Amino acid sequence: MLADAGELSEPVITALLQLATDSNPDIDPSARVQAGSVLADAGELSEPVITALLQLATEDEDYSVREQAVKALQHALPTRSLRKAVAELFRDDDNDVRRATAATFVEWSRRHQQYFNEIGSDLTRACTDPALEVMDKYEHRTGWDYAHRGLAAHVETLNNPTIDR
């Protein structure tokens, strides 16, 4: 993978940025997510890439594309608007996307401890949001279940910020 090869050169960053943000329907969405993930891993996650990843996470038909896009967002700064948009993914009909959503909030807690209280509030709100009573298609669990697990893991980061969830 490109990110494992070391620092990305400017031409590679430019090419990945173009791929990640290109909304041409002929481009495979999984390639767009992969490009965004490489940029995220390299610390090159820009606002246009975050917007593209969020769009893929919320709109793509393939659950694995949505799941990978949410995971790539773990590298983003958890602004209020981004947290609000990602919290909506607790409504996704796929259990893996919901699980990745919780993991993203927990990872933000670890990476950006200055947002710890706000992230806890977001997860607490999600645990009581009436819209999250809908069950996913595969494990038949409500969005509340995933938000609650995320909140529990979030609180555990106080004692052990390296717990892998």
DSSP file with accessible surface (Angstrom, degrees, kcal/mol):
  #  RESIDUE AA STRUCTURE BP1 BP2  ACC     N-H-->O    O-->H-N    N-H-->O    O-->H-N    TCO  KAPPA ALPHA  PHI   PSI    X-CA   Y-CA   Z-CA
    1    1 A M    >>        0   0  121      0, 0.0     3,-0.8     0, 0.0     4,-0.6   0.000 360.0 360.0 360.0 146.7    0.0    0.0    0.0
    2    2 A L  G >4  +     0   0   87      1,-0.3     3,-1.3     2,-0.2     4,-0.2   0.880 360.0  56.5 -57.2 -41.6    1.2    3.5   -0.8
    3    3 A A  G >4 S+     0   0   23      1,-0.3     3,-0.9     2,-0.2    -1,-0.3   0.811 103.0  55.6 -65.0 -27.8    1.0    4.7    2.8
    4    4 A D  G <4 S+     0   0  135     -3,-0.8    -1,-0.3     1,-0.2    -2,-0.2   0.649  92.6  72.5 -77.6 -14.3    3.3    1.9    4.0
    5    5 A A  G << S-     0   0   90     -3,-1.3     2,-0.3    -4,-0.6    -1,-0.2   0.488 110.7-105.5 -80.2  -1.7    5.9    3.0    1.5
    6    6 A G  S <  S+     0   0   43     -3,-0.9    -1,-0.3    -4,-0.2     2,-0.1  -0.788  74.6   5.6 114.2-157.8    6.7    6.1    3.6
    7    7 A E  S    S-     0   0  195     -2,-0.3     2,-0.3    -3,-0.1    35,-0.0  -0.347  75.6-119.4 -65.3 139.0    5.9    9.7    3.1
    8    8 A L        -     0   0   16     34,-0.1    -1,-0.1    31,-0.1     2,-0.1  -0.619  24.0-127.4 -81.3 136.9    3.7   10.5    0.2
    9    9 A S     >  -     0   0   59     -2,-0.3     4,-2.6     1,-0.1     5,-0.2  -0.376  25.9-107.0 -77.3 161.7    5.1   12.8   -2.5
   10   10 A E  H  > S+     0   0  132      1,-0.2     4,-2.7     2,-0.2     5,-0.2   0.906 119.5  51.6 -58.4 -43.2    3.2   15.8   -3.6
   11   11 A P  H  > S+     0   0   96      0, 0.0     4,-2.3     0, 0.0    -1,-0.2   0.897 111.2  48.4 -63.2 -35.3    2.1   14.3   -7.0
   12   12 A V  H  > S+     0   0   43      2,-0.2     4,-2.8     1,-0.2     5,-0.2   0.929 111.2  49.7 -69.1 -42.8    0.8   11.2   -5.2
   13   13 A I  H  X S+     0   0   17     -4,-2.6     4,-2.8     1,-0.2     5,-0.2   0.934 111.7  49.4 -60.0 -44.8   -1.1   13.3   -2.7
   14   14 A T  H  X S+     0   0   64     -4,-2.7     4,-2.5    -5,-0.2    -1,-0.2   0.926 112.1  47.4 -61.3 -44.6   -2.6   15.3   -5.6
   15   15 A A  H  X S+     0   0   53     -4,-2.3     4,-2.4     2,-0.2    -2,-0.2   0.918 114.0  47.0 -64.6 -41.9   -3.6   12.1   -7.5
   16   16 A L  H  X S+     0   0   16     -4,-2.8     4,-3.1     2,-0.2     5,-0.2   0.896 111.1  52.2 -66.4 -39.8   -5.2   10.6   -4.3
   17   17 A L  H  X S+     0   0   59     -4,-2.8     4,-1.9    -5,-0.2    -2,-0.2   0.931 110.3  48.2 -61.7 -43.8   -7.0   13.8   -3.6
   18   18 A Q  H  X S+     0   0  131     -4,-2.5     4,-0.8    -5,-0.2    -2,-0.2   0.921 114.9  45.6 -62.1 -44.1   -8.4   13.9   -7.1
   19   19 A L  H >< S+     0   0   59     -4,-2.4     3,-0.7     1,-0.2    -2,-0.2   0.937 112.5  49.6 -66.0 -46.6   -9.5   10.3   -6.8
   20   20 A A  H 3< S+     0   0    2     -4,-3.1    -1,-0.2     1,-0.2    -2,-0.2   0.842 118.3  38.7 -63.2 -33.3  -11.0   10.6   -3.4
   21   21 A T  H 3< S+     0   0   51     -4,-1.9     2,-0.6    -5,-0.2    -1,-0.2   0.449  85.7 112.2-101.0   0.2  -13.1   13.6   -4.2
   22   22 A D    <<  -     0   0   63     -4,-0.8    10,-0.1    -3,-0.7     5,-0.1  -0.622  44.2-170.6 -78.6 117.7  -14.1   12.7   -7.8
   23   23 A S        +     0   0   84     -2,-0.6    -1,-0.1     3,-0.0    -4,-0.1   0.255  36.2 137.4 -94.1  14.0  -17.9   12.1   -7.8
   24   24 A N    >   -     0   0   65      1,-0.2     3,-2.0     2,-0.1    -2,-0.0  -0.416  55.6-138.4 -58.6 124.7  -17.9   10.7  -11.3
   25   25 A P  T 3  S+     0   0  123      0, 0.0    -1,-0.2     0, 0.0    -2,-0.0   0.682  99.1  67.4 -64.5 -14.4  -20.2    7.6  -11.2
   26   26 A D  T 3  S+     0   0  145      2,-0.1     2,-0.5     3,-0.0    -2,-0.1   0.619  82.9  89.1 -78.9 -13.0  -17.8    5.7  -13.4
   27   27 A I  S <  S-     0   0   39     -3,-2.0     5,-0.0     1,-0.1     3,-0.0  -0.744  90.1-112.8 -88.8 130.3  -15.2    5.7  -10.5
   28   28 A D    >>  -     0   0   92     -2,-0.5     4,-1.6     1,-0.2     3,-0.9  -0.421  18.4-142.6 -61.6 122.2  -15.5    2.8   -8.1
   29   29 A P  H 3> S+     0   0   37      0, 0.0     4,-2.5     0, 0.0     5,-0.2   0.837 100.4  59.3 -58.3 -32.6  -16.6    4.1   -4.7
   30   30 A S  H 3> S+     0   0   55      1,-0.2     4,-2.4     2,-0.2     5,-0.1   0.864 103.5  51.8 -66.9 -31.1  -14.3    1.6   -3.0
   31   31 A A  H <> S+     0   0   36     -3,-0.9     4,-2.5     2,-0.2    -1,-0.2   0.891 108.7  51.3 -68.6 -37.4  -11.3    3.1   -4.8
   32   32 A R  H  X S+     0   0   20     -4,-1.6     4,-2.4     2,-0.2    -2,-0.2   0.922 111.4  46.7 -63.7 -43.6  -12.4    6.6   -3.6
   33   33 A V  H  X S+     0   0    4     -4,-2.5     4,-2.8     2,-0.2    -2,-0.2   0.921 111.1  51.9 -65.0 -42.0  -12.6    5.4    0.0
   34   34 A Q  H  X S+     0   0   85     -4,-2.4     4,-2.4     2,-0.2    -2,-0.2   0.923 109.8  49.3 -61.1 -42.8   -9.2    3.7   -0.3
   35   35 A A  H  X S+     0   0    3     -4,-2.5     4,-2.3     1,-0.2    -1,-0.2   0.931 112.4  48.2 -61.8 -43.4   -7.7    6.9   -1.6
   36   36 A G  H  X S+     0   0    0     -4,-2.4     4,-2.6     1,-0.2    -2,-0.2   0.892 110.4  52.0 -63.5 -38.0   -9.3    8.8    1.3
   37   37 A S  H  X S+     0   0   18     -4,-2.8     4,-2.9     2,-0.2    -2,-0.2   0.902 108.6  49.9 -65.9 -41.4   -8.0    6.2    3.7
   38   38 A V  H  X S+     0   0    5     -4,-2.4     4,-1.7     2,-0.2    -2,-0.2   0.931 112.4  47.7 -63.3 -44.2   -4.4    6.5    2.4
   39   39 A L  H  <>S+     0   0    2     -4,-2.3     5,-3.3     2,-0.2     6,-0.3   0.916 112.3  49.9 -61.7 -42.1   -4.6   10.2    2.7
   40   40 A A  H ><5S+     0   0    3     -4,-2.6     3,-1.6     1,-0.2     5,-0.3   0.937 110.1  49.5 -61.7 -46.8   -6.0    9.9    6.3
   41   41 A D  H 3<5S+     0   0   90     -4,-2.9    -1,-0.2     1,-0.3    -2,-0.2   0.810 110.9  51.0 -62.1 -29.9   -3.3    7.5    7.3
   42   42 A A  T 3<5S-     0   0   42     -4,-1.7    -1,-0.3    -5,-0.2    -2,-0.2   0.398 118.4-111.0 -88.1   1.6   -0.7    9.9    5.9
   43   43 A G  T < 5S+     0   0   64     -3,-1.6    -3,-0.2    -4,-0.2    -2,-0.1   0.754  86.9 117.9  76.3  24.1   -2.1   12.8    7.8
   44   44 A E      < +     0   0   91     -5,-3.3     2,-1.0    -6,-0.2    -4,-0.2  -0.142  27.6 142.9-114.5  35.7   -3.3   14.5    4.6
   45   45 A L        -     0   0   33     -5,-0.3     2,-0.1    -6,-0.3    -9,-0.0  -0.674  28.7-176.3 -84.3 102.9   -7.1   14.5    5.4
   46   46 A S     >  -     0   0   40     -2,-1.0     4,-2.5     1,-0.1     3,-0.2  -0.475  40.5-100.6 -95.3 169.0   -8.4   17.8    4.0
   47   47 A E  H  > S+     0   0  124      1,-0.2     4,-2.7     2,-0.2     5,-0.2   0.898 121.4  52.8 -58.2 -43.3  -11.9   19.2    4.2
   48   48 A P  H  > S+     0   0   74      0, 0.0     4,-2.2     0, 0.0    -1,-0.2   0.895 111.2  47.5 -61.9 -35.0  -12.8   18.1    0.6
   49   49 A V  H  > S+     0   0    0     -3,-0.2     4,-3.0     2,-0.2     5,-0.2   0.918 110.7  51.0 -71.0 -41.5  -11.7   14.5    1.4
   50   50 A I  H  X S+     0   0   17     -4,-2.5     4,-2.7     1,-0.2     5,-0.2   0.935 111.1  49.2 -59.7 -44.2  -13.7   14.6    4.7
   51   51 A T  H  X S+     0   0   80     -4,-2.7     4,-2.4     1,-0.2    -1,-0.2   0.919 112.4  47.7 -61.5 -44.0  -16.8   15.8    2.7
   52   52 A A  H  X S+     0   0    6     -4,-2.2     4,-2.4     2,-0.2    -2,-0.2   0.916 112.7  48.2 -64.3 -43.4  -16.3   13.0    0.1
   53   53 A L  H  X S+     0   0    2     -4,-3.0     4,-2.7     2,-0.2    -2,-0.2   0.908 111.3  50.6 -64.3 -41.1  -15.9   10.3    2.8
   54   54 A L  H  X S+     0   0   36     -4,-2.7     4,-1.8    -5,-0.2    -2,-0.2   0.915 109.7  50.8 -63.8 -40.0  -18.9   11.5    4.6
   55   55 A Q  H  X S+     0   0   75     -4,-2.4     4,-2.4     1,-0.2     5,-0.4   0.932 112.2  46.3 -62.9 -44.3  -21.0   11.5    1.4
   56   56 A L  H  X S+     0   0    7     -4,-2.4     4,-1.7     1,-0.2    -2,-0.2   0.901 111.0  53.5 -64.1 -39.4  -19.8    7.9    0.7
   57   57 A A  H  < S+     0   0    0     -4,-2.7    -1,-0.2     1,-0.2    -2,-0.2   0.821 119.3  33.3 -65.5 -29.9  -20.6    6.9    4.3
   58   58 A T  H  < S+     0   0   65     -4,-1.8    -2,-0.2    -5,-0.2    -1,-0.2   0.722 129.2  28.6 -99.3 -22.0  -24.1    8.2    4.1
   59   59 A E  H  < S+     0   0  129     -4,-2.4    -3,-0.2    -5,-0.2    -2,-0.2   0.644  82.6 106.8-119.1 -19.2  -25.1    7.5    0.5
   60   60 A D     <  -     0   0   32     -4,-1.7     6,-0.1    -5,-0.4    -4,-0.0  -0.370  58.9-141.6 -70.0 146.8  -23.3    4.6   -1.0
   61   61 A E  S    S+     0   0  187     -2,-0.0     2,-0.6     4,-0.0    -1,-0.1   0.770  80.7  84.0 -75.6 -27.2  -25.4    1.4   -1.6
   62   62 A D    >>  -     0   0   70      1,-0.2     4,-2.1     2,-0.0     3,-0.5  -0.688  68.5-152.6 -84.9 118.6  -22.5   -0.9   -0.6
   63   63 A Y  H 3> S+     0   0  101     -2,-0.6     4,-3.0     1,-0.2     5,-0.2   0.857  94.6  56.6 -59.7 -35.0  -22.3   -1.4    3.2
   64   64 A S  H 3> S+     0   0   42      2,-0.2     4,-2.5     1,-0.2    -1,-0.2   0.873 106.3  50.1 -68.8 -33.1  -18.6   -2.1    3.1
   65   65 A V  H <> S+     0   0    5     -3,-0.5     4,-2.4     2,-0.2    -1,-0.2   0.936 112.7  47.1 -65.8 -45.1  -17.9    1.2    1.3
   66   66 A R  H  X S+     0   0   19     -4,-2.1     4,-2.3     1,-0.2    -2,-0.2   0.937 113.1  49.2 -61.1 -44.6  -20.0    3.0    4.0
   67   67 A E  H  X S+     0   0   30     -4,-3.0     4,-2.2     1,-0.2    -2,-0.2   0.934 112.7  45.9 -61.4 -47.8  -18.2    1.1    6.8
   68   68 A Q  H  X S+     0   0   80     -4,-2.5     4,-2.2     1,-0.2    -1,-0.2   0.868 110.7  53.9 -66.1 -35.2  -14.7    1.9    5.4
   69   69 A A  H  X S+     0   0    0     -4,-2.4     4,-1.4     2,-0.2    -1,-0.2   0.920 108.6  49.1 -64.6 -42.4  -15.6    5.5    4.8
   70   70 A V  H  < S+     0   0    0     -4,-2.3     4,-0.4     1,-0.2     3,-0.3   0.931 110.6  51.0 -62.1 -43.8  -16.7    5.9    8.4
   71   71 A K  H >< S+     0   0   79     -4,-2.2     3,-1.5     1,-0.2     4,-0.2   0.891 105.9  54.7 -61.8 -39.2  -13.4    4.3    9.6
   72   72 A A  H >< S+     0   0    5     -4,-2.2     3,-1.6     1,-0.3    -1,-0.2   0.838  97.7  65.4 -64.0 -29.7  -11.4    6.6    7.5
   73   73 A L  G >< S+     0   0    0     -4,-1.4     3,-1.9    -3,-0.3    -1,-0.3   0.625  77.2  85.6 -68.8 -10.3  -13.1    9.5    9.2
   74   74 A Q  G <  S+     0   0   31     -3,-1.5    -1,-0.3    -4,-0.4    -2,-0.2   0.771  86.0  56.6 -60.5 -22.6  -11.5    8.5   12.5
   75   75 A H  G <  S+     0   0   55     -3,-1.6    -1,-0.3    -4,-0.2    -2,-0.2   0.529  90.3  96.9 -85.5  -7.3   -8.5   10.6   11.4
   76   76 A A  S <  S-     0   0    2     -3,-1.9   -30,-0.1    -4,-0.1   -29,-0.0  -0.454  88.4 -99.8 -81.7 155.6  -10.6   13.7   11.0
   77   77 A L        -     0   0   85     -2,-0.1     2,-2.4     1,-0.1     5,-0.1  -0.612  40.0-122.9 -70.1 126.4  -10.9   16.5   13.6
   78   78 A P        +     0   0    0      0, 0.0    -1,-0.1     0, 0.0    -4,-0.0  -0.391  40.6 178.4 -78.9  73.0  -14.2   15.8   15.3
   79   79 A T     >  -     0   0   50     -2,-2.4     4,-2.9     1,-0.1     5,-0.2  -0.254  43.2-106.4 -65.9 162.8  -15.9   19.1   14.7
   80   80 A R  H  > S+     0   0  171      1,-0.2     4,-2.4     2,-0.2     5,-0.2   0.923 120.7  48.4 -58.1 -45.1  -19.5   19.5   16.0
   81   81 A S  H  > S+     0   0   90      1,-0.2     4,-2.2     2,-0.2    -1,-0.2   0.897 112.5  48.0 -67.0 -37.8  -20.9   19.3   12.5
   82   82 A L  H  > S+     0   0    9      2,-0.2     4,-2.8     1,-0.2     5,-0.3   0.933 111.7  49.7 -68.1 -43.0  -18.9   16.2   11.6
   83   83 A R  H  X S+     0   0    3     -4,-2.9     4,-2.6     1,-0.2    -2,-0.2   0.915 111.1  50.1 -61.2 -41.1  -19.9   14.5   14.9
   84   84 A K  H  X S+     0   0  149     -4,-2.4     4,-1.1    -5,-0.2    -1,-0.2   0.930 112.6  46.4 -63.2 -44.0  -23.5   15.3   14.2
   85   85 A A  H  < S+     0   0   28     -4,-2.2     4,-0.4     1,-0.2     3,-0.4   0.915 114.0  47.5 -66.2 -41.2  -23.4   13.9   10.7
   86   86 A V  H >< S+     0   0    0     -4,-2.8     3,-2.0     1,-0.2     4,-0.2   0.894 103.9  61.3 -69.2 -36.4  -21.6   10.7   11.8
   87   87 A A  H >< S+     0   0   22     -4,-2.6     3,-1.9     1,-0.3    -1,-0.2   0.839  93.1  66.3 -59.7 -29.2  -24.0   10.2   14.7
   88   88 A E  G >< S+     0   0   82     -4,-1.1     3,-1.9    -3,-0.4    -1,-0.3   0.758  85.2  73.3 -62.2 -21.7  -26.7    9.9   12.0
   89   89 A L  G X  S+     0   0    8     -3,-2.0     3,-1.4    -4,-0.4    -1,-0.3   0.611  73.7  79.1 -74.0  -8.5  -25.0    6.7   10.9
   90   90 A F  G <  S+     0   0    1     -3,-1.9    -1,-0.3     1,-0.2    -2,-0.2   0.661  90.4  58.7 -66.0 -13.0  -26.3    4.9   14.0
   91   91 A R  G <  S+     0   0  113     -3,-1.9    -1,-0.2    -4,-0.2    -2,-0.2   0.516  78.1 120.7 -89.1 -10.5  -29.5    4.8   11.8
   92   92 A D    <   -     0   0   21     -3,-1.4     6,-0.1     1,-0.1   -34,-0.0  -0.225  69.0-129.8 -54.8 147.9  -27.8    2.9    9.0
   93   93 A D  S    S+     0   0   63     43,-0.1    44,-2.9    44,-0.1     2,-0.5   0.548  84.2  85.3 -80.8  -2.6  -29.5   -0.5    8.3
   94   94 A D     >  -     0   0    4     42,-0.2     4,-2.0     1,-0.1     5,-0.2  -0.848  68.2-148.4-105.1 133.7  -26.2   -2.3    8.4
   95   95 A N  H  > S+     0   0   13     -2,-0.5     4,-2.7     1,-0.2     5,-0.2   0.857  97.8  55.4 -64.9 -36.6  -24.7   -3.5   11.7
   96   96 A D  H  > S+     0   0   42      2,-0.2     4,-2.4     1,-0.2    -1,-0.2   0.883 107.8  49.0 -67.6 -35.9  -21.1   -3.1   10.5
   97   97 A V  H  > S+     0   0    0      2,-0.2     4,-2.1     1,-0.2    -1,-0.2   0.927 112.2  48.6 -67.2 -42.6  -21.6    0.5    9.7
   98   98 A R  H  X S+     0   0    1     -4,-2.0     4,-2.1     2,-0.2    -2,-0.2   0.916 111.9  49.1 -63.4 -41.8  -23.2    1.1   13.1
   99   99 A R  H  X S+     0   0   95     -4,-2.7     4,-2.4     1,-0.2    -1,-0.2   0.917 110.8  49.9 -63.8 -42.4  -20.3   -0.6   14.8
  100  100 A A  H  X S+     0   0    3     -4,-2.4     4,-2.1     2,-0.2    -1,-0.2   0.850 106.8  56.7 -65.2 -32.5  -17.8    1.5   12.8
  101  101 A T  H  X S+     0   0    0     -4,-2.1     4,-2.0     2,-0.2    -2,-0.2   0.950 108.6  45.2 -63.1 -47.7  -19.7    4.6   13.8
  102  102 A A  H  X S+     0   0    9     -4,-2.1     4,-2.2     1,-0.2    -2,-0.2   0.928 112.5  51.8 -61.4 -43.6  -19.3    3.8   17.5
  103  103 A A  H  X S+     0   0   25     -4,-2.4     4,-2.7     1,-0.2    -1,-0.2   0.855 106.0  55.5 -62.5 -33.8  -15.6    2.9   17.0
  104  104 A T  H  X S+     0   0    0     -4,-2.1     4,-2.5     2,-0.2    -1,-0.2   0.933 107.3  48.3 -66.5 -43.5  -15.1    6.3   15.2
  105  105 A F  H  X S+     0   0    0     -4,-2.0     4,-1.8     2,-0.2    -2,-0.2   0.921 113.0  48.7 -61.4 -41.2  -16.5    8.2   18.2
  106  106 A V  H  X S+     0   0    2     -4,-2.2     4,-1.7     2,-0.2    -2,-0.2   0.926 110.6  50.1 -65.8 -42.6  -14.2    6.2   20.6
  107  107 A E  H  X S+     0   0   36     -4,-2.7     4,-2.7     1,-0.2     5,-0.3   0.902 107.7  53.6 -64.3 -38.8  -11.2    6.8   18.4
  108  108 A W  H  X S+     0   0    0     -4,-2.5     4,-2.5     1,-0.2    -1,-0.2   0.898 105.4  55.3 -60.4 -37.7  -12.0   10.5   18.3
  109  109 A S  H  < S+     0   0    1     -4,-1.8    -1,-0.2     1,-0.2    -2,-0.2   0.887 112.1  43.2 -60.7 -39.8  -12.0   10.3   22.2
  110  110 A R  H  < S+     0   0   39     -4,-1.7     3,-0.4     1,-0.2    -2,-0.2   0.905 120.2  39.4 -71.1 -45.8   -8.5    8.8   22.1
  111  111 A R  H  < S+     0   0  105     -4,-2.7     2,-0.2     1,-0.2    -2,-0.2   0.755 126.0  33.1 -78.3 -28.1   -7.0   11.1   19.5
  112  112 A H    ><  +     0   0   34     -4,-2.5     3,-2.5    -5,-0.3    -1,-0.2  -0.619  62.3 169.8-132.7  72.6   -8.7   14.4   20.6
  113  113 A Q  G >  S+     0   0  124     -3,-0.4     3,-1.7     1,-0.3     4,-0.3   0.737  72.9  72.6 -62.9 -19.4   -9.1   14.3   24.4
  114  114 A Q  G 3  S+     0   0  132      1,-0.3    -1,-0.3     2,-0.1     4,-0.2   0.711 100.1  47.4 -67.1 -16.3  -10.1   18.0   24.3
  115  115 A Y  G <> S+     0   0   51     -3,-2.5     4,-2.8    -7,-0.2     5,-0.3   0.289  79.5 110.7-102.8   8.9  -13.4   16.8   22.8
  116  116 A F  H <> S+     0   0   31     -3,-1.7     4,-2.4     1,-0.2     5,-0.2   0.902  79.3  43.6 -53.2 -50.5  -13.9   14.0   25.3
  117  117 A N  H  > S+     0   0  131     -4,-0.3     4,-2.3     1,-0.2    -1,-0.2   0.909 114.8  49.3 -65.4 -40.7  -16.9   15.6   27.1
  118  118 A E  H  > S+     0   0   72      2,-0.2     4,-2.4     1,-0.2    -1,-0.2   0.909 111.4  49.3 -65.3 -40.7  -18.6   16.7   23.9
  119  119 A I  H  X S+     0   0    0     -4,-2.8     4,-2.6     2,-0.2     5,-0.2   0.918 109.8  52.1 -64.8 -40.7  -18.2   13.2   22.4
  120  120 A G  H  X S+     0   0   10     -4,-2.4     4,-2.5    -5,-0.3    -2,-0.2   0.912 109.6  49.3 -61.0 -40.6  -19.6   11.7   25.6
  121  121 A S  H  X S+     0   0   57     -4,-2.3     4,-2.6     2,-0.2    -1,-0.2   0.908 109.6  51.9 -64.4 -41.6  -22.6   14.1   25.3
  122  122 A D  H  X S+     0   0   18     -4,-2.4     4,-2.1     1,-0.2    -2,-0.2   0.929 112.5  45.0 -59.9 -45.5  -23.1   13.1   21.6
  123  123 A L  H  X S+     0   0    0     -4,-2.6     4,-2.0     2,-0.2    -2,-0.2   0.890 111.3  52.9 -68.0 -37.7  -23.1    9.4   22.5
  124  124 A T  H  X S+     0   0   73     -4,-2.5     4,-0.6    -5,-0.2    -2,-0.2   0.929 109.5  49.0 -63.2 -44.0  -25.4   10.0   25.4
  125  125 A R  H >X S+     0   0  139     -4,-2.6     3,-1.2     1,-0.2     4,-0.6   0.914 109.6  52.5 -59.8 -42.0  -27.9   11.8   23.2
  126  126 A A  H >< S+     0   0    7     -4,-2.1     3,-0.8     1,-0.3    -1,-0.2   0.873 100.9  61.6 -63.1 -34.2  -27.7    9.0   20.7
  127  127 A C  H 3< S+     0   0   28     -4,-2.0    -1,-0.3     1,-0.2    -2,-0.2   0.693 115.6  32.4 -65.7 -18.5  -28.5    6.4   23.4
  128  128 A T  H << S+     0   0  105     -3,-1.2    -1,-0.2    -4,-0.6    -2,-0.2   0.324  84.1 125.3-119.9   6.2  -31.8    8.1   23.9
  129  129 A D    X<  -     0   0   48     -3,-0.8     3,-2.2    -4,-0.6     4,-0.1  -0.539  53.9-147.3 -70.7 117.4  -32.7    9.3   20.4
  130  130 A P  G >  S+     0   0   91      0, 0.0     3,-1.5     0, 0.0    -1,-0.2   0.808  94.9  66.2 -57.3 -27.2  -36.1    7.9   19.5
  131  131 A A  G >  S+     0   0   38      1,-0.3     3,-0.7     2,-0.1    12,-0.1   0.692  91.3  64.6 -68.7 -15.4  -35.0    7.6   15.8
  132  132 A L  G <  S+     0   0    3     -3,-2.2    11,-1.8     1,-0.2    12,-1.3   0.324  70.9  94.1 -92.8  10.6  -32.5    5.0   16.8
  133  133 A E  G <   +     0   0  121     -3,-1.5    -1,-0.2     9,-0.2     2,-0.2   0.669  60.5 106.3 -74.3 -12.0  -35.1    2.4   17.9
  134  134 A V  S <  S-     0   0   91     -3,-0.7     9,-0.9    -4,-0.1     2,-0.2  -0.448  70.8-128.5 -70.8 136.4  -35.0    0.9   14.5
  135  135 A M  B     -A  142   0A 111      7,-0.2     7,-0.2    -2,-0.2    -1,-0.1  -0.542  18.8-113.8 -85.5 150.0  -33.2   -2.5   14.3
  136  136 A D        -     0   0    3      5,-2.2     4,-0.4    -2,-0.2   -42,-0.2  -0.298  28.1-113.0 -74.3 168.5  -30.4   -3.2   11.8
  137  137 A K  S    S+     0   0  119    -44,-2.9   -43,-0.1     2,-0.1    -1,-0.1   0.669 103.8  32.4 -78.8 -17.9  -31.0   -5.9    9.1
  138  138 A Y  S    S+     0   0  141    -45,-0.3    -1,-0.1     3,-0.1   -44,-0.1   0.834 127.7  25.2-113.9 -45.2  -28.6   -8.5   10.3
  139  139 A E  S    S-     0   0   77      2,-0.1    -2,-0.1     3,-0.0     3,-0.1   0.502  91.9-133.2 -99.5  -7.5  -28.1   -8.6   14.1
  140  140 A H        +     0   0  123     -4,-0.4     2,-0.4     1,-0.2    -3,-0.1   0.896  56.4 140.8  55.6  47.3  -31.5   -7.1   14.8
  141  141 A R        -     0   0   38     -7,-0.1    -5,-2.2     1,-0.0    -1,-0.2  -0.904  51.0-115.9-116.6 148.1  -30.2   -4.6   17.3
  142  142 A T  B >>  -A  135   0A  18     -2,-0.4     4,-1.1    -7,-0.2     3,-0.7  -0.324  26.0-111.0 -76.5 163.8  -31.3   -1.0   17.6
  143  143 A G  H 3> S+     0   0    0    -11,-1.8     4,-2.5    -9,-0.9     5,-0.2   0.818 118.3  65.7 -61.1 -30.2  -29.1    2.0   17.0
  144  144 A W  H 3> S+     0   0   81    -12,-1.3     4,-3.0     1,-0.2    -1,-0.2   0.884  95.3  56.7 -58.4 -40.2  -29.3    2.5   20.8
  145  145 A D  H <> S+     0   0   68     -3,-0.7     4,-2.2   -13,-0.2    -1,-0.2   0.926 110.2  43.1 -58.9 -45.5  -27.4   -0.7   21.3
  146  146 A Y  H  X S+     0   0    4     -4,-1.1     4,-2.2     2,-0.2    -1,-0.2   0.902 114.5  50.0 -69.2 -40.0  -24.4    0.5   19.2
  147  147 A A  H  X S+     0   0    0     -4,-2.5     4,-2.7     2,-0.2    -2,-0.2   0.909 110.4  51.2 -64.1 -39.7  -24.5    3.9   20.7
  148  148 A H  H  X S+     0   0  117     -4,-3.0     4,-2.8     2,-0.2    -2,-0.2   0.922 109.8  48.6 -64.5 -44.5  -24.5    2.4   24.2
  149  149 A R  H  X S+     0   0  163     -4,-2.2     4,-2.4    -5,-0.2    -1,-0.2   0.896 111.8  50.7 -62.2 -38.3  -21.5    0.2   23.4
  150  150 A G  H  X S+     0   0    1     -4,-2.2     4,-2.6     2,-0.2    -2,-0.2   0.917 110.2  49.3 -63.7 -41.7  -19.7    3.2   22.0
  151  151 A L  H  X S+     0   0   34     -4,-2.7     4,-2.5     2,-0.2    -2,-0.2   0.920 110.6  50.2 -64.2 -42.4  -20.5    5.2   25.1
  152  152 A A  H  X S+     0   0   41     -4,-2.8     4,-2.0     1,-0.2    -2,-0.2   0.933 113.6  45.0 -62.0 -43.9  -19.2    2.4   27.3
  153  153 A A  H  X S+     0   0    5     -4,-2.4     4,-1.1     2,-0.2    -1,-0.2   0.880 110.3  55.9 -67.6 -35.7  -16.0    2.2   25.3
  154  154 A H  H >< S+     0   0    4     -4,-2.6     3,-0.7     1,-0.2     4,-0.4   0.937 108.3  46.9 -60.0 -46.9  -15.7    5.9   25.4
  155  155 A V  H >< S+     0   0   73     -4,-2.5     3,-1.8     1,-0.2     4,-0.5   0.892 106.3  59.2 -64.8 -37.3  -15.8    6.0   29.2
  156  156 A E  H >X S+     0   0   74     -4,-2.0     4,-2.2     1,-0.3     3,-0.9   0.779  89.5  72.0 -63.5 -24.6  -13.3    3.2   29.3
  157  157 A T  T << S+     0   0    8     -4,-1.1    -1,-0.3    -3,-0.7    -2,-0.2   0.737  85.6  68.3 -65.3 -17.7  -10.8    5.4   27.5
  158  158 A L  T <4 S+     0   0  112     -3,-1.8    -1,-0.2    -4,-0.4    -2,-0.2   0.910 111.4  30.7 -62.2 -42.0  -10.5    7.4   30.7
  159  159 A N  T <4 S+     0   0  150     -3,-0.9    -2,-0.2    -4,-0.5    -1,-0.2   0.785 139.8  15.6 -87.3 -31.0   -8.8    4.5   32.4
  160  160 A N    ><  -     0   0   67     -4,-2.2     3,-1.9     1,-0.1    -1,-0.2  -0.700  58.3-174.9-147.9  90.5   -7.0    3.0   29.4
  161  161 A P  T 3  S+     0   0   57      0, 0.0    -4,-0.1     0, 0.0    -3,-0.1   0.572  84.7  60.2 -68.2  -3.0   -6.8    5.1   26.3
  162  162 A T  T 3   +     0   0  114      2,-0.1     2,-0.1    -5,-0.0    -5,-0.1   0.362  68.6 130.5-105.6   6.4   -5.2    2.2   24.3
  163  163 A I    <   -     0   0   35     -3,-1.9     2,-0.6    -7,-0.1    -3,-0.0  -0.399  55.5-135.8 -59.1 129.0   -8.1   -0.3   24.7
  164  164 A D              0   0  148     -2,-0.1    -1,-0.1     0, 0.0    -2,-0.1  -0.808 360.0 360.0 -94.3 120.7   -8.9   -1.6   21.2
  165  165 A R              0   0  143     -2,-0.6   -58,-0.1   -62,-0.1   -59,-0.0  -0.924 360.0 360.0-119.2 360.0  -12.6   -1.7   20.4
